[in-house]
Amino acid sequence: MRKTCLSITLFLLVLNCFGQNFKPVEDYVRIDARSDDPLYTTYAASMARSRLYGDKAYKMDYYSCCMPLNYSSDHAGRIYCLWKIDQVVIGKMSEYFKKPVVDFSFPDMAIMEYEPFRGIHVKETFLVYSSTIVIVDLEVINTDNISHEVSVYPILEAENDSMEVMHFDTVNKAYAIHRYESPYRLISSLKTEYGYPTKVRDIFTGFPAPYTYGAYFGDLSTFYNTIKTDFYSEKRSDTLNQRAQGLSRFVALNFKKRLARGQKASFRVLRGFQGQNEDQALLMKDLETMKTAMLKTFYEDDLILFSKIPRINFKTRDEKIAYLGAFNLVRGCMYPPSGKTNFNSYVFSRNPLWGWGHGHQVLHESLSMLAYVYMDPASAQGSQRVYMEQQREDGFIAYRHGPRGLQDYPHKNMPTTSAPFFNWINWEKWGPYGIIENVRDWYNVVFQVSAERYLDVDKEDISDELECLDLTLMVVKEEQSLAKMAEALGKKEEAMKWKESADAVVKLVNKRMWDDSTGFYYSVNKTNHSWYFMTRDLRRQEIIAFLALWADAAPKDRAEKLVKTLTDTTKFWRRYGVPTLSARDPWYSPYVDYCCKWNGPVWLLWDYMVYEGLRDNGYTDIAHQLAVKMLNAAVVQLKKNHNYWESFSADNEVLNSPPNYIWDSIIARLLIEEYQGR
């Protein structure tokens, strides 16, 4: 008996300890975000409950007045609820008595409050439990002075393809639906041979058991007429059509309960997803378990996760909300070990789901680990170990690494690699061919030899014909980082070797790549170190010159000239940051109309390196001004559409690039350095 009492006492002490720790974390991460706050609203399952294929993440829309509060998954439709209080139907957020306010937002969960009708208070918890199960939990309380009949209509709607209702499970009260999901994407399609399912199954169910159910064609206005039947009609019915088979646009459930003054009710909606070749019984079993699972456990897991990040006393709410969202972004891109790697890895984006964005790790995307390390150091380290695990014996690190193994995208019968950032990332042998070594794609001096052929990448790529400035400076930074590592390990001779090698390259950069007439650094012809390739002048002012500050390669007088050019508002000092190409260049474009553009967009990770270089060279005020521009670029978009983006326009607010890109999490690192330094 004494042993049992001692165990209970220890258990209570542990609970009390956690309770004391949770409250400060809870207070810090509470955001109370309205629709126009810069909240990132994409959610994915916890890393431990995620899988690479057959995975669903969701975008929450709590801000579009013409829609109900809803959750959409790329190519997989959306979930939302309509409300009927007594006989009044509320179908859009514009009609809500009090619009949603998001109390908490985590990588896998959002908790919000709203009132669809005066006196009907709703606390809604959205949880992406796993790659295959999502939950919408509704706690409803009648705060009015009179009783109300509350009806909730959860709906699963297919956006593009009709669903085929296979049956309604009368035991588990669940719809079983088959759909086809196209692997086609605008930018980069999914490869079905990897394991992305196209013939999929949805299970749509709820708890407690729905009062009624139905399957329909049409839209919300049609369904409004179904549930808002004429009071005087002889055909009036409070049940849905209970259709259990056939093609449909959406399926609906119905919960109903009369609430007296002060009375509460809870409803839970669950959507299960899997390939049609997977075991439906296993998915149904998991759904049944989650119908009554305590969601507080997952909330507390998120509090523990966020307890590790630096707690900054921000000057504005915008900064805090963007900061927390940046951590949500990077954590939401993480997957557990699988396939050919024993370590956790990331993808560029989980929603939307597109081929290139759902591929494997690349070293320049791994700059996001500079932020992520504050949240989960072990996981950030694991991501870096993926490269070490799959590195070839000759030292080669390929362009991509992950569960499918090394991917080197051969070009001209040679493997390709990525930008050499590995050791710089780890402190805070890459490949033989450079078609993508310098983190460039279309519209740049490396690929553009002539205006007539500028999109023909295979003919235009001349990177192996140049001494590329950006690649050279990255090599310098890698050697400097290796010197610091060796010094920290007490290996003085190795440290000196790396430092001498870096210094030697710096001397060559300043001898061959600096042009006195323009006061700027450029790439040069590999053969004769001239400014020309064929008849083309290589002296086009690009962001890469400012990497000389980041790599500590610019003497003081040249640094001053670089900063003067940087802060020229007609060139690089633009509204939303430093563009990749000078605005005076004839090929400069302020439009972000596709992915991968190098002729003007702002890439936050590159601007971060410029920011680092400014700070390291004593230009702290200018660095701060750049940080403000970068943060403004992100915040403007987050307030408009609640996305982070692959790249941003230096001048405009409308973007057509891939959203929710992992490397924008660098915003968290930027804010840490702005407030706490390094």
C-alpha positions in Angstrom: 0.0 0.0 0.0 2.8 2.4 0.9 4.5 1.6 -2.5 1.3 2.5 -4.3 0.9 5.7 -2.4 4.5 6.7 -3.2 3.9 6.0 -6.9 0.8 8.2 -6.9 2.6 11.0 -5.1 5.5 10.9 -7.7 3.0 10.9 -10.5 1.2 13.9 -9.1 4.5 15.7 -8.6 5.4 15.1 -12.3 2.0 16.4 -13.3 2.3 19.5 -11.1 5.8 20.2 -12.6 4.4 20.0 -16.1 1.5 22.2 -15.2 3.8 24.9 -14.0 5.9 24.7 -17.1 3.0 24.5 -19.5 1.5 27.8 -18.4 4.3 30.1 -19.5 4.7 28.3 -22.8 0.9 28.4 -23.3 0.8 32.2 -22.6 3.7 32.8 -25.0 2.3 30.9 -28.0 -1.3 32.2 -27.7 -1.9 34.5 -30.6 -5.6 35.4 -30.8 -5.3 35.9 -34.6 -8.0 37.6 -36.6 -8.5 37.1 -40.3 -6.1 39.9 -41.3 -3.3 38.8 -39.0 -0.2 37.3 -40.7 -1.0 33.7 -39.7 0.4 30.8 -41.6 -2.5 28.3 -41.9 -1.2 25.1 -43.4 -1.2 22.0 -41.1 0.4 18.6 -41.4 0.6 15.6 -39.2 3.3 15.3 -36.5 6.5 13.8 -37.8 6.0 10.6 -35.8 2.6 10.0 -37.5 3.6 11.0 -41.0 4.4 9.0 -44.1 5.9 10.2 -47.4 3.3 8.7 -49.7 -0.5 8.8 -49.2 -0.1 11.8 -47.0 -2.6 14.6 -46.6 -1.9 18.1 -45.2 -4.5 20.9 -45.1 -4.9 24.6 -45.6 -7.2 26.3 -43.1 -9.4 29.1 -44.5 -10.7 31.1 -41.5 -10.8 34.4 -43.4 -12.8 34.2 -46.7 -16.2 35.7 -46.0 -17.9 33.9 -48.9 -17.1 30.5 -47.4 -17.7 28.7 -44.2 -14.7 28.0 -42.1 -13.0 25.2 -44.1 -10.0 22.9 -44.5 -8.7 22.0 -48.0 -6.2 19.5 -49.1 -4.5 19.7 -52.4 -6.5 17.7 -55.0 -8.5 16.1 -52.2 -11.4 18.5 -51.6 -12.4 20.3 -48.5 -14.1 19.8 -45.1 -16.4 22.4 -43.5 -19.6 22.7 -41.4 -22.8 24.5 -42.0 -24.9 25.5 -39.0 -28.6 25.7 -38.4 -29.7 27.4 -35.1 -33.4 26.7 -34.7 -34.4 27.4 -38.3 -31.8 29.9 -39.2 -29.0 28.5 -41.6 -25.6 30.0 -41.3 -23.5 29.1 -44.3 -20.7 31.7 -44.7 -18.3 33.4 -42.3 -19.7 36.7 -43.4 -22.9 35.7 -41.6 -21.2 34.6 -38.3 -22.2 36.7 -35.3 -18.5 36.5 -34.3 -15.9 35.5 -36.8 -13.2 33.0 -36.0 -10.3 34.0 -33.8 -7.4 31.5 -33.7 -6.2 31.1 -30.2 -3.3 28.7 -30.9 -1.7 27.5 -34.1 0.8 24.6 -34.2 2.3 22.5 -37.0 -0.5 20.0 -36.8 -3.2 21.8 -34.9 -5.3 25.0 -34.8 -7.6 25.9 -31.9 -10.1 28.7 -32.5 -13.3 30.3 -31.2 -16.3 31.9 -32.9 -20.1 32.3 -32.7 -22.1 31.3 -35.8 -25.2 32.8 -34.0 -25.7 35.1 -31.1 -25.3 33.1 -27.9 -23.9 29.9 -29.6 -20.2 29.8 -28.7 -18.0 27.3 -30.5 -14.5 26.2 -29.7 -13.2 24.3 -32.7 -10.0 22.2 -32.7 -8.6 21.1 -36.0 -6.0 18.3 -35.8 -4.2 16.6 -38.6 -3.6 13.5 -36.5 -1.7 11.5 -39.1 -1.1 11.3 -42.8 -4.4 9.5 -43.1 -6.7 11.0 -40.4 -7.9 14.5 -39.8 -10.2 15.6 -37.0 -12.5 18.6 -36.5 -13.7 18.8 -32.9 -16.5 21.1 -32.0 -17.3 22.1 -28.4 -20.6 24.1 -28.4 -22.1 26.0 -25.5 -25.3 28.0 -25.3 -24.5 31.3 -23.6 -27.9 32.7 -24.5 -30.8 33.2 -22.0 -33.1 30.8 -23.9 -32.7 27.3 -25.3 -31.8 26.7 -28.9 -31.8 23.7 -31.2 -28.4 23.3 -32.8 -27.9 21.4 -36.0 -24.4 21.0 -37.5 -23.9 19.7 -41.0 -20.3 18.5 -41.6 -19.5 18.2 -45.3 -16.8 16.6 -47.3 -16.7 18.1 -50.8 -14.7 17.1 -53.9 -13.5 20.1 -55.8 -12.4 18.7 -59.1 -13.5 15.1 -59.5 -16.8 13.6 -58.5 -16.7 11.1 -55.7 -18.3 7.7 -56.0 -20.1 6.7 -52.8 -19.5 3.0 -52.3 -21.7 2.5 -49.2 -22.7 4.0 -45.9 -21.5 1.8 -43.0 -24.6 1.7 -40.7 -22.5 0.1 -37.9 -19.7 2.7 -37.7 -21.9 5.5 -39.2 -19.4 6.3 -41.9 -19.4 7.0 -45.6 -16.9 5.0 -47.7 -16.0 6.9 -50.9 -13.8 6.2 -53.9 -12.1 9.0 -55.9 -9.4 9.5 -58.5 -6.6 12.0 -57.7 -4.7 13.2 -60.8 -0.9 13.2 -60.4 -0.7 16.2 -62.8 0.6 19.5 -61.4 1.2 22.8 -63.1 4.8 23.1 -62.2 6.0 19.5 -61.5 3.8 16.4 -61.5 3.9 13.6 -59.1 5.5 10.3 -60.2 3.1 7.5 -59.5 5.9 4.9 -59.6 7.2 6.4 -56.4 4.0 5.4 -54.6 1.7 8.4 -54.8 -1.8 6.9 -54.9 -4.3 8.0 -57.6 -7.2 5.6 -56.8 -8.0 6.7 -53.3 -10.6 6.0 -50.6 -12.2 8.5 -48.1 -14.0 7.5 -44.9 -16.2 10.3 -43.6 -17.7 9.8 -40.1 -18.5 11.5 -36.8 -19.1 11.2 -33.2 -21.6 10.8 -31.6 -23.5 8.9 -34.2 -24.9 11.3 -36.8 -28.6 12.0 -36.7 -28.8 11.6 -40.5 -26.6 11.6 -43.6 -26.8 12.3 -47.4 -24.9 12.5 -50.7 -25.5 15.3 -53.2 -24.7 17.0 -56.4 -24.9 20.8 -56.7 -23.3 23.5 -54.6 -23.8 25.2 -51.2 -26.9 27.1 -52.4 -28.5 23.9 -53.5 -27.8 22.3 -50.1 -29.1 25.4 -48.4 -32.5 24.7 -50.0 -32.3 21.1 -48.8 -31.8 22.0 -45.1 -33.8 25.2 -45.2 -37.1 23.6 -46.3 -40.3 25.8 -46.5 -41.9 25.8 -43.0 -45.3 25.4 -44.6 -44.3 22.7 -47.1 -46.0 19.3 -46.8 -42.7 17.7 -47.9 -40.8 19.3 -45.0 -38.3 16.8 -43.5 -35.5 17.1 -41.0 -33.5 14.2 -42.5 -31.0 14.2 -45.4 -31.5 12.0 -48.4 -29.6 9.0 -46.9 -28.2 8.1 -50.4 -25.7 5.3 -49.9 -24.3 4.8 -53.4 -23.5 6.6 -56.6 -21.5 9.6 -57.9 -21.8 12.7 -55.8 -20.2 16.2 -55.4 -20.3 16.1 -51.6 -21.5 14.0 -48.7 -23.0 15.4 -45.5 -23.6 14.3 -42.0 -25.9 15.9 -39.4 -25.6 16.3 -35.7 -28.5 17.7 -33.7 -29.1 18.7 -30.1 -31.3 21.1 -28.2 -29.2 23.1 -25.7 -30.7 24.7 -22.7 -29.2 27.9 -21.3 -25.6 27.1 -20.2 -25.7 23.6 -21.7 -22.7 22.2 -23.7 -22.4 19.6 -26.4 -19.5 18.1 -28.3 -19.4 16.9 -31.9 -16.4 15.4 -33.7 -15.9 15.0 -37.5 -13.3 12.6 -38.9 -12.0 12.2 -42.4 -9.9 9.1 -43.2 -7.8 8.8 -46.4 -5.9 5.9 -48.0 -5.2 4.2 -51.3 -7.8 1.8 -52.5 -5.2 -1.0 -52.2 -4.8 -0.4 -48.5 -6.7 -2.2 -45.7 -10.0 -0.3 -45.1 -10.6 -2.2 -41.9 -7.4 -0.9 -40.4 -8.3 2.7 -41.2 -11.7 2.2 -39.8 -10.3 0.8 -36.6 -8.0 3.9 -36.2 -10.9 6.2 -36.9 -13.0 4.5 -34.2 -10.2 5.0 -31.7 -9.9 8.7 -32.6 -13.6 9.3 -32.2 -13.1 9.5 -28.4 -9.4 10.3 -28.1 -8.3 13.1 -25.8 -7.0 15.9 -28.0 -5.4 17.6 -25.0 -2.5 15.1 -25.3 -1.6 16.4 -28.8 -1.9 20.0 -27.6 0.5 19.4 -24.7 2.9 17.7 -27.1 2.9 20.9 -29.2 3.5 23.0 -26.0 6.5 20.9 -25.2 7.8 21.3 -28.8 7.5 25.1 -28.6 9.0 25.3 -25.1 12.5 25.1 -26.8 12.3 28.1 -29.1 13.7 31.4 -28.0 11.1 33.6 -26.3 11.4 37.0 -27.8 9.7 40.1 -26.5 8.5 41.3 -29.9 7.6 44.9 -30.5 4.6 44.0 -32.7 2.1 41.1 -32.9 2.9 40.7 -36.6 6.5 39.8 -35.8 5.4 37.2 -33.2 2.8 35.6 -35.4 5.1 35.4 -38.4 7.9 34.0 -36.1 5.7 31.2 -34.7 4.4 30.5 -38.2 7.9 30.1 -39.6 8.5 27.3 -37.1 5.2 25.7 -38.0 6.3 25.8 -41.7 9.6 24.0 -41.2 8.3 21.5 -38.7 5.4 20.7 -40.9 7.7 19.7 -43.7 9.5 17.0 -41.7 9.1 13.2 -42.2 10.3 10.3 -40.0 13.1 8.0 -41.2 12.0 5.7 -44.1 13.2 4.0 -47.2 17.0 4.4 -47.7 17.6 6.7 -44.8 17.8 6.1 -41.1 17.3 9.8 -40.2 14.4 12.2 -40.4 14.2 14.3 -43.6 12.2 17.1 -45.1 10.3 18.0 -48.3 10.0 21.5 -49.6 6.2 21.6 -49.2 3.5 19.2 -48.0 0.5 21.2 -49.1 0.3 21.9 -52.0 1.7 18.6 -53.0 3.8 18.9 -56.2 6.5 16.7 -57.6 9.6 18.9 -57.2 8.4 20.3 -53.9 7.8 16.8 -52.5 11.1 15.5 -53.5 14.2 15.1 -51.3 16.5 17.3 -49.4 18.8 19.9 -51.2 21.6 21.8 -49.4 20.2 25.2 -50.1 16.8 24.2 -48.7 18.7 22.9 -45.7 19.4 26.5 -44.8 16.0 26.2 -43.1 17.8 24.0 -40.5 19.4 27.3 -39.2 16.0 28.1 -37.8 14.7 24.6 -37.1 17.7 23.9 -34.8 16.1 26.2 -32.2 13.0 24.0 -32.1 14.4 20.5 -32.3 18.2 20.3 -32.4 18.3 16.5 -32.7 15.9 16.5 -35.7 17.9 19.3 -37.4 21.0 17.3 -36.9 19.3 14.2 -38.2 18.4 16.0 -41.4 22.1 16.9 -42.0 23.1 13.3 -41.3 21.0 12.2 -44.3 23.7 13.7 -46.5 26.5 12.0 -44.6 24.7 8.6 -44.7 24.3 8.7 -48.5 27.5 10.5 -49.4 29.6 8.6 -51.9 33.0 7.2 -51.0 34.7 9.8 -53.1 33.1 12.5 -51.0 30.4 13.4 -53.6 27.1 14.9 -52.2 24.4 14.7 -54.9 21.8 17.3 -55.7 19.1 15.5 -53.6 19.1 13.0 -50.7 16.4 11.2 -48.8 14.2 8.1 -48.6 14.7 7.3 -52.2 18.4 7.6 -51.9 21.0 9.7 -53.7 19.6 11.6 -56.7 22.2 13.2 -58.9 20.2 14.1 -62.1 23.0 13.4 -64.6 23.7 16.1 -67.2 26.2 15.7 -70.1 26.9 12.2 -68.6 28.0 13.7 -65.3 26.2 13.8 -61.9 25.0 17.1 -60.6 25.1 18.6 -57.2 23.7 21.5 -55.1 25.2 24.6 -53.6 28.0 23.8 -51.1 26.4 24.9 -47.8 26.9 21.7 -45.8 29.7 22.8 -43.4 28.4 26.4 -43.0 25.0 24.9 -41.9 26.8 22.5 -39.5 29.0 25.3 -38.1 26.2 27.6 -37.5 33.1 17.2 -51.7 30.3 18.6 -53.9 29.8 17.7 -57.6 31.6 17.7 -60.8 29.0 19.6 -63.0 27.3 22.8 -62.1 24.0 23.1 -64.0 22.2 23.6 -60.6 25.2 24.1 -58.4 24.7 27.8 -58.0 21.0 27.7 -57.0 19.9 29.3 -60.3 17.3 28.4 -62.8 15.8 30.5 -65.6 16.6 34.1 -66.6 20.2 34.6 -65.4 23.6 35.3 -66.7 24.7 31.7 -66.4 21.9 30.4 -68.7 21.3 33.4 -70.9 23.8 33.7 -73.8 21.4 35.2 -76.2 17.9 36.7 -75.9 16.7 34.5 -78.7 17.5 31.2 -76.9 17.1 32.2 -73.2 14.7 29.4 -72.3 16.6 26.5 -73.9 18.4 25.5 -70.7 20.4 22.6 -72.3 21.9 25.0 -74.9 22.1 28.0 -72.7 23.9 26.5 -69.7 27.4 27.8 -69.7 28.2 27.3 -66.0 31.1 24.9 -66.8 32.5 27.6 -69.1 32.7 30.2 -66.2 34.4 30.7 -62.9 31.2 31.3 -61.1 31.3 34.0 -58.4 28.6 32.6 -56.2 30.0 29.1 -56.2 33.5 30.4 -55.5 32.3 32.4 -52.5 30.4 29.4 -51.2 33.5 27.3 -51.4 35.3 30.1 -49.4 32.6 30.0 -46.7 32.8 26.2 -46.5 36.6 26.3 -46.0 36.2 29.0 -43.4 33.6 26.9 -41.6 35.8 23.9 -41.7 38.7 25.9 -40.2 36.4 27.0 -37.3 35.3 23.4 -36.7 38.9 22.2 -36.7 39.9 25.0 -34.3 37.0 24.1 -32.0 38.2 20.5 -32.0 41.7 21.5 -31.1 43.1 20.5 -34.6 45.2 23.6 -35.1 47.1 22.3 -38.2 43.9 21.4 -40.0 42.4 24.7 -39.1 45.4 26.6 -40.5 45.2 24.5 -43.7 41.6 25.4 -44.3 42.1 29.0 -43.5 45.1 29.3 -45.8 43.1 27.7 -48.6 40.2 30.1 -48.1 42.5 33.1 -48.0 44.1 32.0 -51.2 40.8 31.8 -53.0 39.8 35.2 -51.6 42.9 36.7 -53.1 42.0 35.3 -56.5 38.4 36.5 -56.2 39.7 40.1 -55.6 42.2 39.8 -58.4 40.0 38.3 -61.1 36.4 39.0 -60.2 36.3 42.6 -59.1 35.7 45.3 -61.7 37.0 48.7 -60.6 35.1 50.5 -63.3 31.7 49.4 -61.8 32.8 48.7 -58.3 31.2 45.2 -58.3 32.1 41.5 -58.4 31.2 39.3 -61.3 31.7 35.8 -62.7 34.4 35.5 -65.3 35.3 33.4 -68.3 37.1 30.3 -67.1 39.5 30.2 -70.0 40.9 33.7 -70.0 39.3 35.3 -66.9 37.7 38.0 -69.0 34.4 39.7 -68.6 33.1 38.1 -71.8 31.7 34.8 -73.0 31.3 34.7 -76.8 30.1 38.3 -77.4 28.2 38.6 -74.1 29.3 40.9 -71.3 29.2 39.0 -68.0 29.1 42.1 -66.0 25.5 42.1 -65.0 24.9 43.1 -61.4 23.4 40.2 -59.4 22.8 39.6 -55.8 25.7 37.1 -55.8 28.2 40.0 -55.5 27.0 40.7 -52.0 28.1 37.2 -51.0 31.6 38.6 -50.8 30.4 40.3 -47.6 28.9 37.0 -46.3 32.2 35.2 -47.1 34.3 37.9 -45.6 36.0 38.3 -49.0 35.6 42.0 -49.6 38.3 44.5 -48.4 36.9 47.5 -46.5 37.0 49.9 -49.4 35.3 47.4 -51.7 32.7 46.5 -49.1 31.8 50.2 -48.9 31.3 50.3 -52.7 29.2 47.1 -52.6 27.0 48.6 -49.8 26.6 51.8 -51.8 25.3 49.8 -54.8 23.2 47.6 -52.5 21.4 50.6 -51.0 20.7 52.2 -54.3 16.9 52.3 -54.6 17.1 52.2 -58.4 19.1 48.9 -58.2 18.8 46.6 -55.2 17.2 48.5 -52.4 13.6 47.7 -53.2 10.4 47.7 -51.3 10.4 44.0 -50.3 14.1 43.2 -50.1 17.1 42.7 -52.4 16.2 41.2 -55.8 18.4 38.7 -57.5 19.1 41.1 -60.4 19.6 44.9 -60.4 16.4 46.8 -61.3 18.4 48.7 -63.8 19.2 45.6 -65.8 17.2 45.4 -69.0 16.1 41.9 -68.1 14.9 42.8 -64.6 11.3 41.7 -63.9 9.4 42.5 -60.8 6.9 39.8 -61.6 6.8 36.5 -59.8 4.8 34.6 -62.4 6.2 31.1 -62.1 8.7 29.2 -60.0 12.5 29.4 -60.1 13.0 32.9 -61.5 16.4 34.6 -61.1 15.7 37.9 -62.9 14.3 40.0 -60.1 12.4 38.1 -57.4 13.4 38.2 -53.7 14.6 34.9 -52.3 14.5 35.2 -48.5 17.4 32.7 -47.9 19.7 34.7 -50.2 18.6 38.0 -48.6 19.5 36.4 -45.3 23.0 35.8 -46.5 23.3 39.4 -47.5 21.9 40.3 -44.0 24.6 38.2 -42.4 27.3 39.8 -44.5 26.2 43.3 -43.5 26.2 42.4 -39.8 29.6 40.8 -40.0 31.0 43.8 -41.7 29.7 46.3 -39.2 26.7 47.6 -41.2 24.2 46.8 -38.5 21.8 49.6 -39.3 21.5 48.7 -42.9 21.2 45.0 -41.9 18.3 46.0 -39.7 16.6 47.9 -42.6 17.0 44.8 -44.8 15.5 42.6 -42.1 12.5 45.0 -42.0 12.1 44.6 -45.8 12.3 40.8 -45.6 9.8 40.6 -42.8 7.5 43.0 -44.6 7.6 40.8 -47.7 6.5 37.8 -45.7 3.9 39.6 -43.5 2.1 41.3 -46.5 1.6 37.8 -48.0 0.6 36.2 -44.8 -2.0 38.8 -44.1 -3.4 38.5 -47.7 -3.4 34.7 -48.3 -1.7 33.2 -45.2 1.0 31.5 -47.2 4.8 31.6 -47.2 6.1 31.6 -50.8 9.1 30.2 -52.7 10.0 33.7 -53.8 8.6 37.2 -53.4 8.3 40.2 -55.8 10.7 43.0 -54.9 8.1 45.6 -56.0 4.6 43.9 -56.2 2.2 42.0 -53.9 0.7 39.4 -56.3 2.7 36.2 -56.6 2.4 33.1 -58.8 5.1 31.0 -57.3 4.9 27.7 -55.3 3.5 28.5 -51.8 4.5 27.2 -48.4 8.2 26.7 -49.2 10.3 25.4 -46.3 13.2 27.8 -46.6 11.0 30.8 -45.7 11.4 29.5 -42.1 14.6 31.5 -42.2 12.4 34.4 -41.0 12.5 32.8 -37.5 16.3 32.9 -37.6 16.3 36.4 -38.8 14.1 37.6 -35.9 16.2 35.7 -33.4 19.3 37.5 -34.7 17.5 40.9 -34.8 16.4 40.6 -31.1 19.0 38.4 -29.5 22.1 38.5 -31.8 24.2 35.5 -32.4 
